[in-house]
Amino acid sequence: MDEQMERPPGRQREGNKPRLLSPELSRRLRRKLPPIVLVSVVVAMSAFLWTVNPVGGFSEPIAITLLVAWLVLFLSARVAHEFGLFAPFEYREAVTLEERGRLQEAERAYGRSIGRLRRRRTKNSSDWLRHCLVRRCYVLRELGRLPEALALADELVAVCEGRDDVGSTIFAGVGRTARAEILMGLGDSRGRQAFEDVFARYADHPEPAVRQVAAFAINKLGLWLDRSGDYDGAIANYDLAIYRFASESDPDIRCAVAEAIVNRGSAIRSTGRTLEAVSDHERVIGTYADDAKASSTVARAKTELGMTLMDLGRLSEALERFNEVVAFGSNDPGSTNDLLLAQALCCKGLALTQLGRPKEALAVYETVIATFVQYEAPAAVLFAREKVAILRGDGMGSGLAG
């Protein structure tokens, strides 16, 4: 049920940049600019014709003024386009399409912007090119077009090479991390080494935002190993993230450490060492309970703890944890917490079923279906539908019908 594709640090926040113009207004501006220029040309030419017309018409000063105005407008539009000044509006348009789930259109929109920005050689265009490259790379990944995504990740690194500002360093790290993930997705053995190279390159950087890239990368490597069944390898990488960044005060890195502890607990649970897993999850809940930035991680720790308690037969305690996560997720519908809420509700349904409360479990599963069919939680909806079918099929025997 864990469907959320994790992305490099800062990527989620890119979509919240201040908008100079709304995407719809920027589209209208670009559609109307050519007609405005055309009308200006017609007016300017008409002015000259009227000037030489003996019948009369505009005076020569007015004609010259109109011509100058047209030239200024035309040159301004060309300069704006040449120096990538429309890039923020084009970028926002593509981001809006991506956020609405229209990935094919978003990919094409990013591609158009990248094509124009590649032809520019200004700092402004290079900055926007980085943003477009990283987002198109991840859209292509979501569309399953991994070789194309890999080429964009390599281009992102190349664009940032030779620049020593922090922003370029972060984007280069994001590109290298994306490359490592794509290689792992392609089954390429170089993926693991690529993750380790990112960690070695950025873990000791003086800037916290860059060290965050290293923490993210080593965490992601652990997740890949975890999913492949290499639990010991995954735990080793989570340990590396935890101990390497244990003394960090930066909020984002603290969140990365919390994620590593939760991930380690989940991997340890998979090895059957449930009591150790309980200890990790309780550590996160106790340590980060008052950390607003880590609130989603704490909620995830509660869900993982609940599932571990179910393994131990402590169903009532597990149900309490699931209820806490449901209360947390219900406060912000339609957000990134939806996946946490969907997972907690599904787990709550399981706990209620095992506690012999099928009517309540059925109501929970129906809530999942009604709530998340409109959001990106298809696995949770499918799981809930299967459980509803089972409960309704067993209804007569379990007392559900009564």
N, C-alpha and C positions, 0 to 999 in steps of 0.2 A: 504493500500500500504506500510505500514511500516513492511518490512519483515526481517530487519536485527536483528538477534538474538544477543542481547547485552550480553557481557561476562564480567567476573570480570576484574578489573584493571590489566593491564599488559599482559593480555592473547594475545591480538593482537600483542604485541611487541615481544612475544616469538619467533614468526616465523621469525623475522629479526635478530636473533642472528648470529654472525659471523660464517661462515661455515669453519671448519677445512678441510673437503673434501666435494666435491659435493655429493649429494645422489647417483648419478649414479656411481661415482668412489668408494664410500664406498661399494656399492653392489658388484662391481667387485672385490674389495679387499677381501670381505668375501667369494665370490665364489671361488677365486683362492687360498686362504690360505690353505685349505685342500690338494689340489694337490701339493702345494709347500712343505708342511710337508711330504707328501707321497714320493715325489721325493727325499727329503733329507734322508728319511729312507732307500730308495733303494740304494742311493749313499753310505751311511754309511755302510750298510751291504755288498755291493759289495767291498768296500775298504778293509773290514776285510777279505773277501774271497780271494781277490787278495794278501793280505799280507801273508797269509799262503800258497798261491799257489807257489810251487817251480819253476814254469815256470817264475815267475816274476810278475810284475804289480806295484801297488803303494807301496811305502816304508811304513814302520810302522809309522814314524812320520806324514806322510800325512794322513794315515788312522785315526790316533788318532785325528788329527786336524779336519778332516771331522766329526768325531763322536762328538767332542766337539761342533762344529758349529751347528750340528743338534740338540744336546741337548739344546743349548742356544736358538735356534729358537723355538723349541717345548715348552720349559718352558716359553719363552716370550709370545707366543701365549696364553698359559694357564693362565699366570698371567694377561694378558690384558683382557681376557674373565672373569676371576674370579673377578677382581676388577672393572668390568664395564667400561673399557676404550673404548669399542666399542659403548657404549650407545649414545654418541653424534651423531654418524653416523646413528645408527638405528632410533634415534629420528627424525633426519632431513629427513630420508627417509619417515617416517610416516607422518610428517608435509607436505611434498611435495605432497603426495597422497591426504591428506585432502584438501590442497589448490586447487588442481585440481578437486575437487568434487568427488573423488573416495572414498567415505566414508566407504563403506564396506571393501575395501582393507586397508584403513587407520586404521580402528578399529582393524582389525586382526594384523596389524603391531604393533600398540601400545600394543595389548594384548601379542604378543610374547616378546616384550621388557619388559613388566611388569612381565611376568612369570620368565624371567631370573633375573631381578633386585630384585625380591622378595627373591630369594635364596641367595643374597649377604648381607653382613652385614658391608659394608664400607660406609663412608660418601659420597663418589662420587656416589655410586650406589643409595643411599637414595635420593640424590639431583635429579638425573635423574628420579628416580621413581616418585617423586612429579610431575615433568613436564609431564610425560607420563600419570599419573593418571588423572590429571586435563583435559588434552586434550582428552583422551579417554572418559572421563565422558561426555564432551560436544558433542563429535561425537555420542555417544549413545543416547543422548537427541535428536539430530537432526534426528537420525534414528527411534525415537519413542520408544526406549527400556528403559523406565524410571526406572523400578525396578533395572535393572543392573546398570544404571547410579547412582542411589541412593546408591547402595552398594559401588561403587567406591568413591563417595563423602565422605561416612563415613570412608572408608579406608584412604583417603587423610588426613582427620582430625586426625585419629589415628596415622599415620606416623609422623605427625608434633607435636603431643602432647609430652610434656616433653622437648622440645627444645626451648630455649629462644632467639634464633637469630631472627632478623627481617624477614629474608626470610621465615623461618618456620612459623612465626606468620602470614605473609601475605597469605601463602598457606593454613594455617588452616582457615583463614577468607574466602578465595576463596572457600574452601570445604564446609564451613558452609553456605555460600551464595548459592552455587550450590544446596546443600541439601534443602534449603528453596524453591528455584525455582522449584525443582523436586516435592516436596510435594504439592506445589500449582498446578503444572501441573497434579498431580494425584488426585486433589480435596480433599486433606487431610487438615483438619482444623488446623493442627499443623504448616502449612507453614507460616502463618502470624506471629505466635509467634516466629518461627525460624528466620525470618527476623528481628524482633524487638530485639531478643537476640544478633544478629550480631551487630546491631547498639549500643546496650548498652555495649557490650564487647569491641568494638574498637573505639568508637567515641572520647574518651578522651586519647587515646594512644599518647605517646610523639612523635612517628615517623609519619610524614605526609603520607608516603606510606601506613601505616596501617589505618590511619584515612580515607584515600581514600576508603578503603574497606567498612567502615561504611557508607560513603556518597553514595556509589554505591548501597549498600543493601537497604537503606531506599528509594532511588529513585526507585529501582526495585519493592519494595512493593507497592509504589504509582502507578506504571504502571499496576501491576496486579489488584489492586483495580479499577483503571480507566477502564480497559478492562472488568471488571465484572459489571460495571455500578455503582459502589460505588464511585461517584465523590467526595462527601464530605470527605470520608475516604482518597481518593487519595490526595486531596488538603491538608488535614491535614499533611500527610507525606511529601509532597513537601515543605510545610511551615517549617516543622521540619528540613529538609535538608538545606533550604535556611538560616534560622536564626541561626542554630547551627554552620554553617561553613561560615557565611557571612564575617568574618574578616580574613579568611585564605589567605595566600599569595602563598601557593604552587600552581603551575600552574594546576596540575591534579585535585586538589580539587576545584579550581576556575571553571574548566570546568564542574565538577559535579554540582556545584551550578547553573551554566548557564543552564545545562540540566534540573535541577529541576524547574527553572523559566519557561522554555519553556513548560515543561510537565504540570506545574500548569496552564499556559495560555490555553493549549489545554483542560484540564479538566474543567476550568471555562467556556470556549466556549461551552462545551457540556451541561452546565447547562443553557445556553441562555444568560449569562452575557457577551455579546460580547465586550462591551467597556472596561471592566476590562481585558479581554483577549488581546485586542489590546495593552493595557498599559504594560502587561507583556512581550509581544514579542518585543515591541519597546524598552523596558528597556534592554533586552539582546542585541539587535542590537546596541544600543547606548553605552552600557558599555563595550562590548567585541569585538567591531569592529576591534580594533588593536591588539587583542590577537590571535597570529597565532595558538596557540594550540586549541583555541575555534572556529576556522574558520568554521568547519562543523556544530557546534551547532548554530552559527550565521546564516548559510545558512538555517538550519532547521527552525529557528525562522522566517526568511523571508517567507518561504513557509507557515508556520502556520499563519503568519500575513496576507499573501495574501488570504488564505482561509477564514479568519475571515472578511477581508474587502469585500470579495464576499458576505458573509452573510449580510453585511450592504449595499449591492448594489453599492459599490465603486469599480466598475469593472476595470476602467483604472488604479487606484492605485494598485489594486491587480496584474494586468498584469505586471506592472513595477517591482514588487517584484519577481514575477516568472521569469522574464527575468534576474534579477540579480543572481538568484540561478542557472539558466541555464548557464550563463556565468561562474560562479564559478565552476560548476561541469564539464563543457566541457574542462577545463584546465587539468584535470587528469583522462582521460578515463581508465576504467578497474580497478579503485580503489574502496575503500569503499564509495566514494562519488557517485557511480553509482546509488544507491537507492535514494539518495537525488535528483539527476538529473532526474531520471525517474519520481519521484513523482511531481517535479516541472513542467516537460513537460506535464504530464497528467492534472495538474491543469491549466496550460497555455491553453491547448486545451479547457477545460471547459470555461475559461474566454473568449476566442475568440468566442466560440459558442454563449455565452450569449450576447456578443457585436455585434452579427450579422455578424460575419466574418467566415463562415463555411469553405471556401476554405483554409484559413490559419490554421484553427483548424485541418482539414483533413491532411494537410502537417505535422503538429506537431505530430499527432497520428502515421502517417506512419514512422516518424523519430524514435519514441519510439519503434515500432515493429522492424525496421531494425537495430537499435542500440543495443537493450537490449535482443533480442532473444538469444544472445550468452552469456549473463551474468545472474546472479542469481536475476532476477526481473520478475518472471513469472506473478505475479499479475498485474504489470504495463502493460505487453504485452497483457494479456487477457483483461484488461480494455480498452486499446487502440484499440484492434480488435473489441470489442463490439461497441465502439464509431464510428469507421470507417464504420461498417455495418450500423449503424443508419444513419450516414451522407450520405452514398451512397444510402441508401434506401429512404431518404428524398431529394435526390439531385434535382429531377425535381421541387419539390415544393419550395425549398429554394434558387434556383438559383445556386446551386452547380454545376450542369452540364454545365452551361454556362461559 
